[in-house]
Amino acid sequence: MRLFSAIIIAVLLIILLLSGVSELPPFGNPYNPDNNELSHSYLQESLKDTGALNIVTAIILDYRALDTFMEASILFTGIVVISILFKTRSAK
C-alpha cells in the first residue's frame, strides 16, 4: 500500500511540474517578462546609479540591499534558534 501511494504521489507531482513547465513563455521571444524595461534599466544605469563595476553586485548590494539584509537576518535567527535547541537538548 505504501509503494502504491508513493507511486501515485510521484505521478501527480510529475504531472503538476510538467503542467507548470508547459506554461513557460517560449525561449528567445523578445516580449518575454525577462526582457522588460527594468532589466534594460539595470544594465544601462547600474554603473551610474551605484558605482559598482559588476552588475550582479550592483543589483544585490545596492538595488536589493534591504531585501538581502532581511534574508540574512532570517537565516541568522534560524541558526541561533537551532543552536539554542541543540544546546538545550545536550544539557539534559
VEXDREN-2710 file (C-alpha; in Angstrom, 1 decimal):
% VEXDREN-2710
k/r/px/py/pz
1/MET/0.0/0.0/0.0
2/ARG/2.9/2.4/0.8
3/LEU/4.5/1.7/-2.5
4/PHE/1.3/2.4/-4.4
5/SER/0.8/5.7/-2.5
6/ALA/4.3/6.7/-3.3
7/ILE/3.8/6.0/-7.0
8/ILE/0.5/7.9/-7.1
9/ILE/2.1/10.9/-5.4
10/ALA/5.1/10.8/-7.7
11/VAL/2.9/10.7/-10.8
12/LEU/0.8/13.6/-9.5
13/LEU/3.9/15.6/-8.8
14/ILE/5.3/14.9/-12.2
15/ILE/2.0/16.0/-13.8
16/LEU/2.0/19.2/-11.8
17/LEU/5.6/20.0/-12.7
18/LEU/5.0/19.3/-16.4
19/SER/1.9/21.5/-16.5
20/GLY/3.9/24.3/-14.9
21/VAL/6.7/23.9/-17.5
22/SER/4.2/23.9/-20.3
23/GLU/3.1/27.4/-19.3
24/LEU/6.6/28.9/-19.6
25/PRO/7.0/31.5/-22.4
26/PRO/8.8/30.4/-25.5
27/PHE/12.6/30.8/-25.4
28/GLY/14.0/33.8/-27.2
29/ASN/10.8/35.7/-27.5
30/PRO/11.6/39.5/-27.2
31/TYR/8.3/40.0/-25.3
32/ASN/9.1/37.6/-22.5
33/PRO/8.9/39.0/-19.0
34/ASP/12.6/38.9/-18.5
35/ASN/13.1/41.3/-21.4
36/ASN/11.2/44.3/-19.9
37/GLU/12.3/47.8/-19.2
38/LEU/13.5/47.1/-15.7
39/SER/16.3/44.7/-16.8
40/HIS/17.3/47.2/-19.5
41/SER/17.5/49.9/-16.9
42/TYR/19.6/47.8/-14.6
43/LEU/22.0/47.0/-17.5
44/GLN/22.4/50.6/-18.6
45/GLU/22.1/52.6/-15.4
46/SER/23.8/50.4/-12.8
47/LEU/27.2/51.9/-13.1
48/LYS/25.9/55.5/-13.0
49/ASP/23.5/54.8/-10.1
50/THR/25.7/52.6/-7.9
51/GLY/29.3/52.9/-9.0
52/ALA/29.7/49.2/-8.9
53/LEU/31.5/47.7/-12.0
54/ASN/29.8/44.3/-11.6
55/ILE/26.1/44.4/-12.5
56/VAL/25.3/41.4/-10.2
57/THR/27.0/43.1/-7.3
58/ALA/25.1/46.4/-8.0
59/ILE/21.8/44.6/-8.0
60/ILE/22.3/42.5/-4.9
61/LEU/24.1/45.1/-2.7
62/ASP/22.6/48.3/-3.9
63/TYR/19.2/47.9/-5.5
64/ARG/18.2/45.0/-3.3
65/ALA/20.2/45.7/-0.2
66/LEU/17.3/45.8/2.3
67/ASP/15.9/42.5/0.9
68/THR/19.3/40.9/1.1
69/PHE/19.7/42.2/4.7
70/MET/16.4/40.8/5.8
71/GLU/17.1/37.4/4.2
72/ALA/20.5/37.3/6.1
73/SER/18.7/38.3/9.3
74/ILE/16.2/35.5/8.9
75/LEU/18.9/32.9/8.3
76/PHE/20.9/34.2/11.3
77/THR/17.8/33.9/13.5
78/GLY/17.2/30.4/12.3
79/ILE/20.8/29.4/13.1
80/VAL/20.6/30.9/16.6
81/VAL/17.3/29.1/17.3
82/ILE/18.7/25.8/16.2
83/SER/21.9/26.3/18.2
84/ILE/19.8/27.1/21.3
85/LEU/17.7/23.9/20.7
86/PHE/20.7/21.7/20.3
87/LYS/22.4/23.3/23.3
88/THR/19.3/22.7/25.5
89/ARG/19.0/19.1/24.4
90/SER/22.6/18.3/25.0
91/ALA/22.5/19.8/28.5
92/LYS/19.7/17.4/29.6
END
